[in-house]
Amino acid sequence: MGQTPTALPVPLQITYQNAELIPEIDKLIRAEVAKLNRYYARIMSCRVRVEQDAGRHSGNRWNVRLDIT
């Protein structure tokens, strides 16, 4: 079904805004991007931005943006 996974030509970039790096989340992001690459090996680059919403809403609200080329 999928193609043989290879390393991305451009290294994965993960950026955190208004949040500290959480090792478990970082590991999960890397695993999910590897899974994407396994099913579609023509991905050239992937940038992930993780942002914690600093608004007045209760609880922790997160925004995650993926830019895939």
QUIRAGI-V941354 format. One record per residue. SS is DSSP state (2 for helix, 1 for strand, 0 for the rest). NEAR is the number of other ideal C-beta (glycine too) atoms within 12 Angstrom. Layout:
BEGIN
ss near
SS NEAR
SS NEAR
END
This chain:
BEGIN
ss near
0 6
0 15
0 13
0 12
0 18
0 15
0 17
0 25
0 14
0 16
0 14
0 27
1 22
1 28
1 21
1 22
1 18
0 16
0 21
0 11
0 15
0 16
2 12
2 10
2 21
2 21
2 14
2 17
2 29
2 21
2 16
2 21
2 31
2 22
2 17
2 24
2 27
2 20
2 16
0 21
0 18
0 18
0 27
0 18
0 20
1 29
1 22
1 29
1 20
1 27
1 19
1 21
0 17
0 13
0 13
0 7
0 10
0 7
0 9
0 16
0 16
1 22
1 19
1 23
1 18
1 21
1 18
1 20
0 15
END
